[in-house]
Amino acid sequence: MDKIPFLDLKRVNLRCQKQIDNAIDRVVHSNRYLFGNETKFFENEYAAYIGTKHCVTCANGLDALTLIYKALIALGRMHEGDEVLVPANTYIASILAISECNLKPVLVEPDSATLQISEEALVQAITPRCKSLMIVHLYGRCAYSRRIADICINHDLLLVEDNAQAHGCCYIDEKGYHKTGSLSMAAGHSFYPTKNLGALGDAGAVTTNDQELAFTIRALANYGSDRRYHNIFLGRNSRMDELQAAVLRAKLLFLDKENKERQRLADYYYQNLNPILFSLPKKPYQDNHVYHLFPILLNEEVERDRWRSQLARLGVDTDVHYPTSPHHQPCYANEFKNMMYPTTDKIHRSIVSLPLFPGMTDEELSFITQQVNALNTTYT
């Protein structure tokens, strides 16, 4: 068997190639490449899918999160210098959005069993200066809980979701299924090509039920203007183009089916991987994880680069999400100097992502599992 790639985007997109081609053709012949019907229709369709009243598209996922906090500051609901609680093990974009708005990120350790924000650590991290909590549905797993909602209510925290990795993920309670992206005051979404719902370039969106917030975000994303040549905010240029909107409309039709496929692939891993040199994150008891990524955690004595190199020689490509903790990045060297996040550091030292994407064959899945298990005895 040829080497199995970590992700084969060509194979993923070929599954809906006809719909993508039709979408591109519509845009090319529309003579409208920004602020057209494709963007309008996608905003309506994605809001309906997530279960919110509003969807405001923008240029990328980082902008989506940044615009949420810029809008909250513009509306006087937050102020520069306020603290925002955020998982310490998230991708750095979550934290950059906070810093860009001159807010102070307060890093919270994750639960090592789920890799999501620890509710116990969250309570301990709250100070009188904390005004918001950003939860991140990392790797496609729901980070929301009833307790997190209660913590936000009890401490008057504005809840924001980073839903960049969890399109189609749900929180399940006695009232039914609630999509991530609809569980908070506002949520940021990334449609980077590798995501479960991926564009053919950069694209993002904010979903919310707050009409005033949606209006402000839309204005901020368009040079701060509420109408042409009338600027009410110090805004930016952050817009989704018609091509990306049209492609996302086409691919949205396949999202739930592909998420089901991701769950089937992950179930196979859970049932057949033999965790001797590594451990697996605790499997959710509800079938609501959409497995944007499938991470495993290598044991402390296993050298990650060597383990990955040996697996690559066996024909399996992997990736690392993410090799360096955000608080160890040079851009945050001063802000988090002398701060200790041992659980986060342990995760970042040991984490490896196995291949998992729609279109993987059963033969490939079996081969990957066999080779990973084989390293239990052949790793040197």
C-alpha positions in Angstrom: 0.0 0.0 0.0 1.2 3.5 -0.8 1.9 5.8 2.1 -1.3 7.0 3.7 -1.4 10.8 3.9 -2.5 12.5 7.1 -5.1 14.4 5.1 -6.1 14.0 1.4 -8.1 17.2 0.6 -8.3 16.3 -3.1 -10.1 13.1 -2.2 -12.4 14.9 0.2 -13.4 17.5 -2.3 -13.8 15.1 -5.2 -16.8 13.6 -3.3 -18.8 16.8 -4.0 -16.9 17.9 -7.1 -20.0 18.3 -9.2 -21.6 20.6 -6.7 -18.4 22.6 -6.2 -18.0 23.0 -10.0 -21.6 24.2 -10.3 -21.0 26.7 -7.4 -17.9 28.1 -9.0 -19.6 28.4 -12.4 -22.5 30.3 -10.8 -20.1 32.8 -9.3 -18.0 33.2 -12.5 -21.1 34.0 -14.5 -22.8 36.2 -11.9 -20.7 39.3 -12.4 -20.8 39.7 -8.6 -17.9 38.6 -6.5 -18.5 40.4 -3.1 -21.7 41.1 -1.3 -23.8 39.0 -3.6 -26.5 36.4 -3.3 -24.1 33.5 -2.5 -22.9 35.1 0.7 -26.4 36.1 1.6 -27.7 32.6 1.0 -24.9 31.0 2.9 -25.4 33.2 5.9 -29.0 32.3 6.0 -28.4 28.6 5.5 -25.5 28.4 8.0 -27.5 30.3 10.7 -30.4 27.8 10.2 -28.0 24.9 10.4 -26.3 26.1 13.6 -29.6 27.3 15.1 -29.0 31.0 15.5 -30.8 34.1 14.2 -27.7 35.6 12.7 -24.6 34.6 10.8 -22.1 37.3 9.7 -19.4 36.1 7.4 -15.8 37.4 7.4 -12.4 36.7 6.1 -11.2 34.0 8.4 -11.7 32.4 11.8 -9.2 34.6 13.7 -11.1 37.7 12.4 -14.4 36.1 13.5 -13.2 35.8 17.2 -11.5 39.2 17.0 -14.6 40.9 15.7 -16.7 39.5 18.5 -14.5 41.1 21.1 -14.1 44.4 19.2 -17.9 44.6 18.9 -18.3 44.0 22.6 -15.9 46.8 23.4 -17.6 49.1 20.8 -20.9 48.4 22.5 -19.5 49.1 26.0 -20.1 45.6 27.2 -16.4 45.0 27.7 -13.4 47.4 28.1 -9.8 47.2 27.1 -7.8 45.5 29.9 -10.6 43.1 30.9 -9.6 39.5 31.4 -10.8 36.7 29.2 -10.5 33.1 30.3 -9.3 30.7 27.5 -8.0 27.1 27.4 -4.2 27.0 27.7 -3.9 24.2 25.2 -5.8 25.8 22.4 -4.4 26.8 19.0 -2.8 30.2 19.4 -5.4 32.0 17.2 -7.9 31.8 20.1 -5.5 33.7 22.3 -4.3 36.1 19.6 -7.9 37.3 19.1 -8.1 38.3 22.8 -4.7 40.1 22.7 -5.5 42.0 19.5 -8.4 43.7 21.3 -6.2 44.8 24.1 -7.9 42.3 26.5 -5.9 40.1 28.8 -5.9 36.3 28.2 -6.1 34.2 31.3 -5.0 30.7 30.5 -6.9 27.8 32.0 -5.5 24.2 32.2 -7.4 21.4 30.4 -8.8 18.2 31.6 -6.1 15.6 30.6 -8.8 13.0 29.9 -10.8 15.0 27.4 -8.3 17.7 26.4 -11.1 20.3 26.9 -11.1 23.1 29.4 -11.1 21.9 33.1 -14.1 23.1 35.0 -12.3 22.9 38.3 -9.3 24.9 36.9 -11.7 27.4 35.4 -13.3 28.2 38.8 -9.9 28.7 40.4 -8.8 31.0 37.6 -11.6 33.5 37.9 -10.8 37.0 39.3 -12.9 40.1 39.7 -11.4 41.4 36.4 -12.6 38.4 34.3 -15.4 39.5 32.1 -15.6 36.7 29.5 -14.9 33.0 28.9 -14.0 31.6 25.5 -14.5 27.9 25.3 -12.8 26.1 22.4 -14.4 22.9 21.0 -11.0 21.5 20.4 -10.5 18.6 17.9 -14.2 18.6 17.3 -15.4 17.7 20.8 -18.0 19.8 22.7 -16.4 21.8 25.5 -19.7 23.2 26.7 -21.5 21.8 29.8 -24.3 22.9 32.1 -21.7 23.6 34.8 -19.8 26.0 32.5 -23.1 27.8 31.8 -23.8 28.1 35.5 -20.2 29.4 36.2 -20.8 32.1 33.6 -24.1 33.1 35.1 -22.8 33.1 38.7 -19.7 35.1 37.8 -21.3 37.4 35.1 -19.0 36.1 32.3 -19.9 36.7 28.7 -19.6 33.2 27.0 -17.9 33.0 23.6 -17.3 29.9 21.6 -14.4 29.1 19.3 -16.1 26.7 16.9 -13.4 26.5 14.3 -12.9 22.8 14.7 -16.4 21.6 15.5 -18.8 22.3 12.6 -21.8 20.1 13.3 -20.9 19.1 16.8 -23.8 19.1 19.3 -24.4 19.5 23.0 -27.1 17.1 24.1 -29.4 17.6 27.1 -33.0 16.7 28.0 -34.3 19.2 25.5 -32.5 17.7 22.6 -29.5 18.5 20.3 -28.0 22.0 20.3 -25.3 22.8 17.8 -22.0 24.2 19.0 -22.0 27.7 17.8 -25.4 28.3 19.3 -24.6 27.8 22.9 -23.2 31.2 23.8 -23.6 34.9 23.2 -21.5 34.6 20.0 -19.3 32.0 18.3 -16.4 32.3 15.8 -16.1 29.8 13.0 -13.2 29.0 10.6 -13.7 27.5 7.2 -10.0 27.0 6.5 -9.8 24.2 3.8 -8.8 21.5 6.3 -11.8 22.0 8.6 -14.9 19.7 8.6 -16.6 22.4 6.6 -13.8 23.8 4.5 -13.7 26.5 1.8 -11.1 26.6 -1.0 -9.3 29.3 0.8 -9.6 31.4 4.0 -13.1 32.2 5.2 -14.9 32.7 8.6 -18.2 33.6 10.3 -19.8 34.7 13.5 -23.1 33.2 14.7 -25.2 34.9 17.3 -28.8 35.5 18.4 -27.9 39.1 19.4 -29.1 41.5 16.8 -27.1 44.5 18.1 -24.0 42.4 18.2 -24.5 41.1 14.7 -25.0 44.6 13.3 -21.9 45.9 15.0 -19.8 42.9 13.8 -21.0 43.3 10.3 -20.1 47.1 10.3 -16.7 46.5 11.9 -15.9 43.9 9.2 -16.7 46.3 6.4 -14.4 49.3 7.3 -16.7 50.2 10.2 -19.5 51.3 7.9 -23.2 50.9 8.4 -23.9 52.1 4.9 -21.7 53.0 1.9 -19.2 55.7 2.6 -20.5 56.2 6.2 -18.2 54.8 8.9 -19.4 54.6 12.4 -16.5 52.5 13.8 -12.8 52.2 13.3 -13.3 49.0 11.3 -11.3 46.7 9.0 -11.7 44.9 5.7 -12.8 41.3 6.6 -15.2 39.9 4.1 -16.0 36.4 2.7 -16.0 36.5 -1.1 -18.8 35.0 -3.3 -16.6 32.1 -4.4 -16.0 30.8 -0.9 -19.6 31.3 0.0 -20.8 29.3 -3.0 -18.4 26.5 -2.3 -19.4 26.4 1.4 -23.1 26.2 0.4 -22.3 23.2 -1.7 -20.2 21.5 1.0 -22.7 22.2 3.8 -25.1 19.7 2.2 -22.5 17.0 2.9 -21.4 18.0 6.4 -23.6 15.8 8.5 -22.9 12.7 6.4 -19.2 13.3 6.5 -19.3 13.9 10.3 -21.0 10.5 10.6 -18.2 9.0 8.6 -15.7 10.6 10.9 -17.4 9.1 13.9 -17.3 5.7 12.3 -13.6 6.0 11.6 -12.9 7.1 15.2 -15.0 4.3 16.6 -12.8 1.8 14.7 -9.7 3.4 16.2 -11.1 3.2 19.7 -12.1 -0.4 19.2 -8.9 -1.6 17.6 -5.9 0.5 18.7 -3.8 -1.1 21.4 -2.7 1.7 23.7 0.6 0.5 25.1 3.0 3.2 24.1 0.2 5.8 24.1 -3.2 6.6 25.6 -6.4 7.7 24.0 -8.6 10.7 25.1 -11.7 9.5 26.9 -14.4 8.7 24.4 -17.5 10.8 24.8 -20.5 8.8 26.2 -22.7 10.7 23.7 -22.2 10.4 20.0 -21.6 14.1 19.5 -17.9 14.4 18.7 -17.2 15.2 15.1 -13.5 14.3 15.1 -11.9 17.2 13.2 -8.8 15.5 14.5 -8.0 12.2 16.2 -5.2 12.8 18.7 -3.4 10.3 20.8 -1.0 11.0 23.7 2.4 9.2 23.6 3.8 8.0 26.9 6.5 10.1 28.5 9.3 7.7 27.6 8.4 7.7 23.9 10.3 10.3 21.8 7.7 11.8 19.5 9.8 12.6 16.5 11.3 9.1 16.5 7.9 7.4 16.9 6.5 9.4 14.0 9.5 8.7 11.8 9.2 5.0 12.4 5.5 5.1 11.7 6.2 7.1 8.5 8.6 4.4 7.4 5.8 1.9 7.9 3.6 4.0 5.5 1.5 6.2 7.8 1.8 10.0 7.9 0.8 11.9 11.0 0.8 15.5 12.3 1.1 17.3 15.6 -1.7 19.6 17.0 0.2 21.4 18.4 3.9 21.0 19.1 4.4 24.1 21.3 2.2 25.5 24.0 0.9 29.0 23.3 2.5 30.3 26.5 5.9 29.1 25.2 5.6 31.0 21.9 8.1 33.9 21.5 5.3 36.4 21.1 4.0 35.6 24.6 7.4 35.3 26.2 6.9 38.3 28.5 3.1 38.0 29.2 3.3 34.4 30.5 6.8 34.5 31.9 7.2 32.3 35.0 3.6 30.9 34.5 3.3 27.2 35.0 0.8 25.0 33.0 2.0 21.5 33.5 -1.0 19.6 32.1 -0.9 21.8 28.9 2.9 21.2 28.6 2.5 17.5 28.9 -0.2 17.4 26.2 1.9 19.5 23.8 4.9 17.3 24.4 3.1 14.0 23.7 0.2 14.7 21.3 0.1 13.1 17.8 -2.8 13.2 15.3 -3.6 10.1 13.3 -5.1 10.3 9.8 -8.9 10.6 9.9 -10.8 12.2 7.0 -13.9 11.4 4.9 -13.1 9.1 2.1 -10.6 6.9 3.9 -11.1 3.3 3.0 -11.6 0.4 5.4 -8.3 -1.0 4.1 -6.4 2.2 4.9 -8.0 2.4 8.4 -7.1 -1.2 9.1 -3.5 -0.7 7.8 -3.0 2.4 10.0 -4.2 0.6 13.1 -2.0 -2.4 12.4 1.1 -0.3 11.9 0.4 1.9 15.0 -0.1 -1.3 17.1 3.0 -2.9 15.5 5.1 0.0 17.0 4.3 -1.3 20.4 6.9 -4.0 19.9 9.2 -2.6 17.2 9.7 1.0 18.5 13.3 1.6 19.4 
